[in-house]
Amino acid sequence: MRYFLIAGERSGDLHGSNLIKSLKKQDVQAAFSGIGGDQMQAAGMDIFIHYREMAFMGIVEVLQNLRSIRRNLKNTEKEILRIRPDVVIMIDYGGFNMKLAARLKGKGIPIHYYISPKVWAWNQGRAWKLKRTVDQMLVILPFEKDFFRRFDWNVEYVGNPVLDAVKDHVYNTDQSSTSQVALLPGSRKQELKYMLPLMEELARAHPEWSFGLATVDNLDSRLYEDILNLENVSAYKGHTYDLLKQSKAAVVTSGTATLETALIKIPQVVIYRASPITYAIGSRLVKTPYISLVNLIANKEVVIELLQDEMNLKNLDAELSRLMNDGDYRNQMISAYDSIYDTLDVGRASDNAARLIVRYLGD
Protein backbone atom coordinates (compact mmCIF):
# COMPACT_ATOMS: atom_id res chain seq x y z
CA MET A 1 0.00 0.00 0.00
CA ARG A 2 1.02 3.62 -0.48
CA TYR A 3 1.10 5.85 2.59
CA PHE A 4 1.24 9.66 2.68
CA LEU A 5 2.44 10.92 6.08
CA ILE A 6 2.41 14.48 7.38
CA ALA A 7 4.64 15.58 10.28
CA GLY A 8 5.27 19.31 10.52
CA GLU A 9 7.63 19.39 13.50
CA ARG A 10 10.83 17.82 14.78
CA SER A 11 9.07 15.56 17.31
CA GLY A 12 6.62 14.42 14.64
CA ASP A 13 9.56 13.51 12.41
CA LEU A 14 10.87 11.16 15.11
CA HIS A 15 7.48 9.55 15.76
CA GLY A 16 6.78 9.36 12.05
CA SER A 17 10.05 7.54 11.41
CA ASN A 18 9.18 4.92 14.03
CA LEU A 19 5.69 4.52 12.56
CA ILE A 20 7.20 3.94 9.10
CA LYS A 21 9.44 1.20 10.51
CA SER A 22 6.44 -0.42 12.21
CA LEU A 23 4.29 -0.18 9.07
CA LYS A 24 7.02 -1.92 7.08
CA LYS A 25 6.74 -4.89 9.45
CA GLN A 26 2.99 -5.05 8.85
CA ASP A 27 3.08 -4.31 5.11
CA VAL A 28 6.12 -5.50 3.13
CA GLN A 29 4.82 -3.73 -0.01
CA ALA A 30 4.60 -0.35 1.76
CA ALA A 31 5.69 2.83 -0.05
CA PHE A 32 5.94 6.19 1.71
CA SER A 33 5.90 9.85 0.73
CA GLY A 34 4.85 13.02 2.49
CA ILE A 35 5.89 15.90 4.72
CA GLY A 36 8.56 15.23 7.33
CA GLY A 37 12.24 15.48 8.06
CA ASP A 38 15.57 13.70 7.96
CA GLN A 39 14.50 10.84 10.23
CA MET A 40 11.43 9.97 8.18
CA GLN A 41 13.53 10.18 5.04
CA ALA A 42 16.12 7.83 6.55
CA ALA A 43 13.31 5.41 7.41
CA GLY A 44 12.32 5.26 3.75
CA MET A 45 9.96 8.16 3.00
CA ASP A 46 10.21 10.38 -0.07
CA ILE A 47 10.08 13.96 1.22
CA PHE A 48 7.56 16.21 -0.54
CA ILE A 49 8.11 19.17 1.82
CA HIS A 50 10.65 19.29 4.67
CA TYR A 51 9.13 20.27 8.01
CA ARG A 52 11.73 23.05 8.36
CA GLU A 53 9.63 25.02 5.87
CA MET A 54 6.55 24.67 8.08
CA ALA A 55 7.62 24.83 11.75
CA PHE A 56 6.01 28.13 12.76
CA MET A 57 5.40 28.74 16.45
CA GLY A 58 2.88 31.02 18.12
CA ILE A 59 0.07 33.19 16.82
CA VAL A 60 2.30 36.07 15.71
CA GLU A 61 4.71 33.89 13.71
CA VAL A 62 1.81 32.01 12.09
CA LEU A 63 0.20 35.31 11.01
CA GLN A 64 3.51 36.50 9.58
CA ASN A 65 3.79 33.33 7.47
CA LEU A 66 0.18 32.87 6.36
CA ARG A 67 1.06 33.06 2.67
CA SER A 68 3.62 30.27 3.00
CA ILE A 69 1.22 28.13 5.07
CA ARG A 70 -1.57 28.52 2.52
CA ARG A 71 0.78 27.65 -0.34
CA ASN A 72 1.97 24.50 1.44
CA LEU A 73 -1.62 23.52 2.20
CA LYS A 74 -2.69 23.92 -1.42
CA ASN A 75 0.35 22.11 -2.80
CA THR A 76 -0.02 19.22 -0.36
CA GLU A 77 -3.68 18.74 -1.25
CA LYS A 78 -2.78 18.72 -4.96
CA GLU A 79 -0.01 16.17 -4.41
CA ILE A 80 -2.26 13.83 -2.42
CA LEU A 81 -4.99 13.97 -5.06
CA ARG A 82 -2.37 13.41 -7.76
CA ILE A 83 -0.83 10.25 -6.29
CA ARG A 84 -4.02 8.91 -4.62
CA PRO A 85 -2.39 7.12 -1.65
CA ASP A 86 -4.23 4.30 0.10
CA VAL A 87 -4.23 6.37 3.29
CA VAL A 88 -3.14 9.76 4.62
CA ILE A 89 -1.62 9.58 8.11
CA MET A 90 -1.50 12.88 9.98
CA ILE A 91 0.89 13.25 12.92
CA ASP A 92 0.01 16.01 15.42
CA TYR A 93 0.54 19.49 13.80
CA GLY A 94 -3.13 20.35 14.25
CA GLY A 95 -3.41 23.78 12.64
CA PHE A 96 -2.25 22.51 9.25
CA ASN A 97 -3.53 18.95 9.38
CA MET A 98 -7.06 19.78 10.48
CA LYS A 99 -7.44 22.20 7.57
CA LEU A 100 -6.08 19.60 5.17
CA ALA A 101 -8.37 16.88 6.54
CA ALA A 102 -11.38 19.12 5.88
CA ARG A 103 -10.20 19.72 2.30
CA LEU A 104 -9.74 15.99 1.68
CA LYS A 105 -13.07 14.93 3.19
CA GLY A 106 -15.21 13.20 0.59
CA LYS A 107 -12.30 12.69 -1.83
CA GLY A 108 -12.20 8.93 -1.25
CA ILE A 109 -8.91 8.77 0.66
CA PRO A 110 -9.00 7.45 4.26
CA ILE A 111 -7.54 9.81 6.86
CA HIS A 112 -5.93 8.40 9.99
CA TYR A 113 -4.61 10.64 12.75
CA TYR A 114 -1.67 9.44 14.87
CA ILE A 115 -1.07 11.75 17.86
CA SER A 116 -4.15 13.93 18.19
CA PRO A 117 -4.03 17.73 18.10
CA LYS A 118 -4.45 19.14 21.60
CA VAL A 119 -8.10 20.04 21.13
CA TRP A 120 -8.68 19.25 24.81
CA ALA A 121 -6.50 22.24 25.74
CA TRP A 122 -8.44 24.96 23.90
CA ASN A 123 -11.40 25.36 21.57
CA GLN A 124 -12.68 21.91 22.47
CA GLY A 125 -15.43 22.15 19.87
CA ARG A 126 -12.77 21.30 17.29
CA ALA A 127 -13.23 17.69 18.39
CA TRP A 128 -16.48 17.63 16.41
CA LYS A 129 -14.59 18.76 13.31
CA LEU A 130 -12.02 16.01 13.79
CA LYS A 131 -14.74 13.42 14.20
CA ARG A 132 -16.35 14.51 10.91
CA THR A 133 -13.13 14.43 8.89
CA VAL A 134 -10.95 11.67 10.39
CA ASP A 135 -11.63 7.98 9.82
CA GLN A 136 -9.51 6.67 12.71
CA MET A 137 -7.97 8.56 15.63
CA LEU A 138 -4.99 7.03 17.46
CA VAL A 139 -4.15 8.90 20.68
CA ILE A 140 -1.02 8.76 22.83
CA LEU A 141 -2.27 10.22 26.12
CA PRO A 142 -4.60 8.11 28.29
CA PHE A 143 -6.92 10.98 29.21
CA GLU A 144 -7.57 11.74 25.51
CA LYS A 145 -9.65 8.57 25.17
CA ASP A 146 -12.01 9.83 27.89
CA PHE A 147 -12.04 13.31 26.39
CA PHE A 148 -13.16 12.15 22.94
CA ARG A 149 -15.77 9.86 24.48
CA ARG A 150 -17.61 13.05 25.49
CA PHE A 151 -18.07 13.63 21.75
CA ASP A 152 -19.42 10.11 21.23
CA TRP A 153 -16.18 9.09 19.50
CA ASN A 154 -14.40 5.85 20.40
CA VAL A 155 -10.74 6.55 19.69
CA GLU A 156 -7.81 4.17 20.24
CA TYR A 157 -5.11 4.66 22.89
CA VAL A 158 -1.96 3.07 21.43
CA GLY A 159 0.63 3.91 24.06
CA ASN A 160 3.12 6.77 24.03
CA PRO A 161 5.98 7.02 21.51
CA VAL A 162 8.02 9.13 23.91
CA LEU A 163 8.14 6.19 26.31
CA ASP A 164 9.21 3.92 23.45
CA ALA A 165 12.06 6.28 22.60
CA VAL A 166 13.44 6.56 26.14
CA LYS A 167 13.04 3.00 27.43
CA ASP A 168 16.64 2.11 26.67
CA HIS A 169 17.80 5.18 28.57
CA VAL A 170 15.99 4.60 31.88
CA TYR A 171 18.41 3.79 34.69
CA ASN A 172 18.59 3.41 38.45
CA THR A 173 22.00 4.89 39.19
CA ASP A 174 22.69 7.35 42.01
CA GLN A 175 23.28 10.90 40.78
CA SER A 176 24.08 12.42 44.14
CA SER A 177 27.71 13.00 43.12
CA THR A 178 27.04 15.03 39.96
CA SER A 179 26.41 18.76 39.90
CA GLN A 180 25.41 19.03 36.24
CA VAL A 181 22.16 20.73 35.24
CA ALA A 182 20.56 19.94 31.89
CA LEU A 183 19.25 22.93 29.95
CA LEU A 184 16.59 22.12 27.32
CA PRO A 185 15.64 25.37 25.55
CA GLY A 186 13.49 23.81 22.82
CA SER A 187 13.91 23.17 19.11
CA ARG A 188 12.38 26.31 17.59
CA LYS A 189 14.08 29.66 17.01
CA GLN A 190 11.26 31.47 18.81
CA GLU A 191 11.73 29.29 21.90
CA LEU A 192 15.46 29.97 22.01
CA LYS A 193 14.77 33.70 21.80
CA TYR A 194 12.88 33.58 25.10
CA MET A 195 14.59 30.71 26.97
CA LEU A 196 18.33 31.12 26.33
CA PRO A 197 18.80 34.55 27.99
CA LEU A 198 17.42 33.23 31.30
CA MET A 199 19.45 30.03 31.01
CA GLU A 200 22.56 32.15 30.46
CA GLU A 201 21.73 34.21 33.57
CA LEU A 202 21.37 31.00 35.55
CA ALA A 203 24.72 29.63 34.40
CA ARG A 204 26.46 32.91 35.28
CA ALA A 205 24.85 32.86 38.74
CA HIS A 206 26.14 29.35 39.48
CA PRO A 207 29.78 28.90 38.48
CA GLU A 208 29.89 25.96 40.94
CA TRP A 209 27.52 23.96 38.72
CA SER A 210 28.20 22.61 35.26
CA PHE A 211 25.49 22.95 32.62
CA GLY A 212 24.76 20.83 29.59
CA LEU A 213 22.86 22.62 26.82
CA ALA A 214 20.74 20.56 24.42
CA THR A 215 21.24 21.97 20.93
CA VAL A 216 19.60 20.96 17.65
CA ASP A 217 21.01 20.79 14.14
CA ASN A 218 18.02 22.40 12.41
CA LEU A 219 18.83 25.82 13.91
CA ASP A 220 21.71 28.20 13.24
CA SER A 221 24.54 27.39 15.68
CA ARG A 222 25.13 31.13 16.18
CA LEU A 223 21.94 31.27 18.25
CA TYR A 224 23.80 29.37 20.99
CA GLU A 225 27.07 31.35 20.87
CA ASP A 226 26.57 33.64 23.89
CA ILE A 227 25.69 30.94 26.40
CA LEU A 228 28.29 28.50 25.06
CA ASN A 229 31.00 31.11 25.61
CA LEU A 230 30.59 30.47 29.36
CA GLU A 231 33.19 28.08 30.79
CA ASN A 232 30.64 26.01 32.73
CA VAL A 233 28.31 25.35 29.75
CA SER A 234 28.81 22.53 27.25
CA ALA A 235 26.79 21.66 24.14
CA TYR A 236 25.05 18.32 23.59
CA LYS A 237 24.04 18.36 19.94
CA GLY A 238 21.44 15.72 19.19
CA HIS A 239 22.22 13.80 22.39
CA THR A 240 19.54 15.06 24.76
CA TYR A 241 18.89 11.68 26.40
CA ASP A 242 22.60 11.23 27.17
CA LEU A 243 22.67 14.74 28.60
CA LEU A 244 19.73 13.98 30.87
CA LYS A 245 21.27 10.70 32.05
CA GLN A 246 24.38 12.60 33.15
CA SER A 247 22.51 15.38 34.97
CA LYS A 248 21.12 15.78 38.46
CA ALA A 249 18.27 18.13 37.49
CA ALA A 250 16.92 19.88 34.43
CA VAL A 251 15.43 23.17 33.27
CA VAL A 252 13.00 22.26 30.50
CA THR A 253 10.98 24.30 28.02
CA SER A 254 7.37 23.15 28.01
CA GLY A 255 6.73 20.55 25.32
CA THR A 256 7.52 16.92 24.64
CA ALA A 257 10.86 17.30 26.43
CA THR A 258 9.10 17.58 29.81
CA LEU A 259 7.73 14.06 29.40
CA GLU A 260 11.07 12.74 28.13
CA THR A 261 12.78 14.18 31.20
CA ALA A 262 10.20 12.60 33.50
CA LEU A 263 10.48 9.17 31.90
CA ILE A 264 14.28 9.31 32.22
CA LYS A 265 13.60 10.10 35.91
CA ILE A 266 15.34 13.49 36.14
CA PRO A 267 13.83 16.08 38.52
CA GLN A 268 12.90 19.19 36.54
CA VAL A 269 11.44 22.66 36.54
CA VAL A 270 9.37 23.65 33.50
CA ILE A 271 9.63 27.09 31.93
CA TYR A 272 7.75 28.81 29.14
CA ARG A 273 7.43 32.28 27.69
CA ALA A 274 5.76 33.51 24.50
CA SER A 275 5.26 36.92 22.94
CA PRO A 276 2.89 39.09 24.99
CA ILE A 277 0.24 38.94 22.25
CA THR A 278 0.45 35.17 21.88
CA TYR A 279 0.30 34.64 25.64
CA ALA A 280 -2.59 37.08 26.14
CA ILE A 281 -4.67 35.29 23.51
CA GLY A 282 -3.58 31.81 24.56
CA SER A 283 -4.27 32.31 28.26
CA ARG A 284 -7.88 33.16 27.44
CA LEU A 285 -8.32 30.10 25.23
CA VAL A 286 -6.54 27.36 27.19
CA LYS A 287 -8.90 25.16 29.20
CA THR A 288 -6.39 23.09 31.20
CA PRO A 289 -4.91 23.83 34.64
CA TYR A 290 -1.37 22.92 33.50
CA ILE A 291 0.72 23.20 30.35
CA SER A 292 3.35 20.49 30.92
CA LEU A 293 2.59 16.95 29.81
CA VAL A 294 3.91 15.66 33.14
CA ASN A 295 1.26 17.48 35.17
CA LEU A 296 -1.48 16.86 32.61
CA ILE A 297 -0.95 13.09 32.61
CA ALA A 298 -0.65 12.94 36.40
CA ASN A 299 -3.66 15.29 36.75
CA LYS A 300 -1.84 17.10 39.54
CA GLU A 301 1.18 19.32 40.04
CA VAL A 302 4.23 17.09 39.90
CA VAL A 303 6.65 19.69 38.54
CA ILE A 304 6.70 23.46 39.00
CA GLU A 305 5.74 25.49 35.91
CA LEU A 306 7.25 28.97 35.63
CA LEU A 307 5.28 30.78 32.95
CA GLN A 308 5.69 34.22 31.38
CA ASP A 309 6.48 36.81 34.11
CA GLU A 310 7.05 34.06 36.69
CA MET A 311 9.88 32.80 34.48
CA ASN A 312 12.66 34.82 36.07
CA LEU A 313 16.02 34.12 37.69
CA LYS A 314 14.77 34.44 41.28
CA ASN A 315 12.02 31.84 40.88
CA LEU A 316 14.12 29.52 38.72
CA ASP A 317 17.06 29.67 41.10
CA ALA A 318 14.87 28.86 44.11
CA GLU A 319 13.24 25.82 42.50
CA LEU A 320 16.40 24.47 40.90
CA SER A 321 18.35 24.77 44.15
CA ARG A 322 15.67 22.69 45.83
CA LEU A 323 15.85 20.08 43.07
CA MET A 324 19.62 19.89 43.42
CA ASN A 325 19.81 19.74 47.21
CA ASP A 326 16.57 18.41 48.74
CA GLY A 327 16.68 14.61 48.58
CA ASP A 328 13.13 14.07 49.85
CA TYR A 329 11.74 16.53 47.29
CA ARG A 330 13.64 14.80 44.51
CA ASN A 331 12.42 11.35 45.57
CA GLN A 332 8.81 12.56 45.75
CA MET A 333 9.02 13.82 42.16
CA ILE A 334 10.68 10.63 40.90
CA SER A 335 7.98 8.53 42.59
CA ALA A 336 5.34 10.50 40.67
CA TYR A 337 7.35 9.89 37.50
CA ASP A 338 7.15 6.14 38.17
CA SER A 339 3.34 6.32 38.24
CA ILE A 340 3.30 8.19 34.93
CA TYR A 341 5.59 5.57 33.39
CA ASP A 342 3.27 2.75 34.45
CA THR A 343 0.20 4.59 33.14
CA LEU A 344 1.70 5.02 29.67
CA ASP A 345 3.24 1.58 29.28
CA VAL A 346 0.91 -0.52 27.08
CA GLY A 347 3.42 -1.69 24.47
CA ARG A 348 5.13 0.12 21.61
CA ALA A 349 2.92 2.93 20.32
CA SER A 350 4.19 2.78 16.75
CA ASP A 351 3.64 -0.99 16.54
CA ASN A 352 0.13 -0.70 17.99
CA ALA A 353 -0.71 2.17 15.63
CA ALA A 354 0.65 0.38 12.56
CA ARG A 355 -1.33 -2.74 13.35
CA LEU A 356 -4.58 -0.77 13.71
CA ILE A 357 -3.98 1.22 10.51
CA VAL A 358 -3.24 -1.85 8.39
CA ARG A 359 -6.16 -3.76 9.91
CA TYR A 360 -8.53 -0.86 9.16
CA LEU A 361 -7.37 -0.67 5.55
CA GLY A 362 -7.70 -4.43 5.15
CA ASP A 363 -11.30 -4.58 6.42
N, C-alpha and C positions, 0 to 999 in steps of 0.2 A: 504493500500500500504506500501511497505518497502522503507525507505529512508536511504541513506548513505550520511552523512554530513562530511565536512572536514573544520575544523577551526584550523589553526596552531599557533594562538596567543591568548593572554589573551582577547583582545577586541573582537576577533572573537568568543571566547567562550561565552561571554555575548550575542552578537547578535544572535549566533546560538541557545542559550537557549530560547530566545524570539521567534525565528522562529519555534522551536519545539512546543512551547505552542500554537502558532497561527495555525500551521499545524494540531494539535490535534483537534482544533475547526472545521476545514474544513474536516478532515478525521478521524472519530472515530476508524477506524481499523488501524491507523498508527503505524508502528514499526520503531525504529530508531537505527542505529549503525554508527560508524565512528570514526573520529579523532576529539578530542576536549578536554575539561577540566571538572573541577568539576561542573560548572554551567550547562553544557549540560548534564552531567550525572544526576544531580539532576532533570533536566527537563524530563528525561526518556530515555536517549540515552545510549546504551551499548558502552563503550569506547574500541576501537581497539588499538589506540595509544594515549597516553596523549600528549597534545601540548607541555608540558615541555621538551619532548625529541626532539622537532623540532624547538624551538624558537631561531634561530640563526640570529644575526643582523650584517649587514655590510658585505662588500665584503671579508674582511680578515677572519672573523669568519666563513663565509660560506665555503671558501676555506679550512679552517682547519677541517671542518666537512663534507667534500664531501662524504666520505665513508658512514657515518651515513645517510646522506640525500638520497643517492642512494639506500641504503638498505630499508629505509622507503618507498621510491617511489615504489620499486619492490614489497615489501610485501603488500602495499596498493592496487596496481593493482591486485595482486593475490587474495586478499580477496574480492575485488569487483566482480571479475569474478567468484569467488567461490559461493558467495551468490546471485548474479544476482539481485540487488535491482531494483525497478521500476524507480528510478531516483537517480543520484548523484548530490548533491547540494554543490557547492564549495563556500566558504566564504573568500573573500580577499586572502591573502597569495599567491600572484601571482607566485613567482618563482617555488614553488612546484606544485601548482594546474594547471598551464598552461602546465607543462611537463606531468602531469597525464592526463589532458584532451586530449592531443595529442596521448598518448598511448591508451586511451579508444575509440578514434574515430573509428567508423566502427564496434564496438563490440556490437551494438544493445542496449545500455543503454543510455537514454537521460541524457544530462549534462546541469544543470542549474547553473548559476553563480549569487550569491547574494552578492553584494558589489564588484564591479569590481576592478581588479588590477589597479594600477595607471599608465596605459600605456600612458596617456596624459602627464605625467611628463617627461618621457624619453623613447627613442626607440619606438616612436609612431607607427612604422610599426608593432609592436606586435598586434595591433588591428586587422589586417588582420588574424593573427593566431587565435585569439580568435573567430573571426567570423566564421572561418572554423570548429572549434572544439566544440563550445558551441551552444546549441539549443535555450536557452533563457537567455538573460542578463538582470539582475535587478539592476539598479544603484541607488546610494543614494545621489549623488551630482547633482544638477540641470544642471550644465554646461557639465556633462558627456553625457547627451542625445544629445546635439549639437555636441560634439566631435565625437561620434560614427556615427552621421549622415554623417560626411565627408567620412566615409568608407561605405556608402550606407547600414547602419545597423540601423534598427529601434529598439532601446532598450527601456526598460520601467523604468521611474523614479518612485520609490515607496515611496518616503519620506526618512527621515533620522532616523536611529535607535538611534542615540545619542540624538536627540530631544525627542524621546519617553522616553528614560531613565531618562532624567532630568526634564521633565515637572512638576512632583510633587515637584521639588525642587526650581522652579522659585519663586521669592518673590519680594516685592517692599519696603522692610524695609530700613531705613536710616542706613548706616554703618559709619557715620562720627565719631562716638565715639570709634570705635575699632581701634587698632593699629596692628592687627595681619596680617601677610603676609603668604599666602599659598605657600608652596614649593612643586612642582610636578616634581620629578626627572626622572620619567619614570618607566617602569615595567620590564626592561631587565638589566641584570648585566652589560653589556657594557655601557648602558646609565648612570647607577649610577657611574661607573668608571670616567666618564667625567663631570657629572653634580654636584655630591655631594661636591667635593672639593671647587668649587666656591660658592655653597650655604652655606657651612660652613664659608667661608671667609665673606660672606654677613652678616650672623648672628653674627659673632664676631664684625663686624664693626658697628652694630646697636643694642647695648644692650637695647636701649629704645623701641625697637619693640619686639613683640613676634612672633614666627614663628611656623607654623604647618606643619609638614613634612608628606606627603602622602607616606605610606609604603605599600608593597604588601607581601602576605603570600607565594608566590611562589619563593621568594629569601631568602637567608641566612640572618637572622636578624643581624649577625655580620657586614654586609656591612654598616649598619646604625650607628654603635656604636659611631664613632668619633663625628659626628654631634649631636647625641642625648645626648652626655655628656655635651653639652652646656645648661646652665640653662634656656635660653630663647627659646629653641626648644622642641616641644612636638610631639609625633608620633600619626598619625591617620591611623591605620591599617585597610584597607578595607572600610574606611568611607570618601572617597575623596569629595563627594558632600557635606557632613556635614561640612567638613573643609572649602570648598569654601564658603558656606553660612555664615560662621562665620568670614570671612576674608575681609579685605578692598582692597587688591590687591594680585596678584599672579605672581610667577615666574614659567613658564611652559615649560617643554621640548617639542619640536615640536612633534606632533602626534595627536591622537584623543583627548587628554586632552585639547588641545587649543580650540577646538570646544565646549567641555563640559564647560569649563570655560566661554566662550562667552555666551553660552545659559543660564548659571546661572547668567549672567550679572556682572561678576567680572572683573574689569580692569586688564590687564595682560601685561607682557613682555615675549616674546618667546625666548628661548635659544636652541642652538644645537651645538654639537661638535662631530666629528667622528675621527677615526684614520686618520693620514695624507694621507695614501694611499687611503683609502675609499673616503675621501673628494675630493682628487685630481681627481680621476676617476669620481666620482659622479657629480662634478661641471662641467665637460665637457659634461656629458650626459643629465643633467636635462634641460628641455625646458620651465620651468615655471619661472615667475619673483619672485615668493614667494614660501616658503616651508610650511607655516602654513595654515591649512584649513580655518581659519578665513579670511585671506587675499585672498586666492584663491576663496572662495565663493563670497566674496564682490567684487572681481576683482579690488581691490585697497588696499593701505596700511592702515589698521585699527589698527594693533598692530605692535610694533617695533620687528624686528627679529634680534637677536644678534647671528651671526653664526661664528664658528671656532675662528679665532684670535680676532674678535670683541666681543666674549664672554669673557669679563674680568670684574673685580670688578668695575673699573672706569665707564665703560659704563652701567653696570647693576645698579649700585648705582644711577647714574644720572637719568635713566629712571624710576626706582622704586620710587625714591623720588618724581618725578613729579606725578606719579600715586597716591601716598599717599597724596599729599598736594595740587594739582592743581584741584580744583573742576570743572572748565570749561573743562579741558582736560579729566577728568573722564567722565563727562556727554556726551562729544562728542563721546567717545569710546562706551559708553553704548547705545547711539542712533544708532550707526552703528550696534551694536549687535542686536537691535530690528529689523532692516531691514533684517538681516540674519535669524533671527527666523521666520519672516513672509515668507521669500522665501522658507524655508525648510518645512513649516507646511502644509502638504497635507494629513494628517491622519497617522495612525500608520504604519510604514514601514513594520514591520513583518507581520501584518495582510494583507496588500496589496500584499506583496510578496507571502505569503501562498496561497492567493486566486488565483493569477496568475499561480502559480506552479500547483495547483490541477486542475485548469481549463485546462491548457495545457495538462496535463496527461489524462484528461477525454475526450479530443477532439478526 
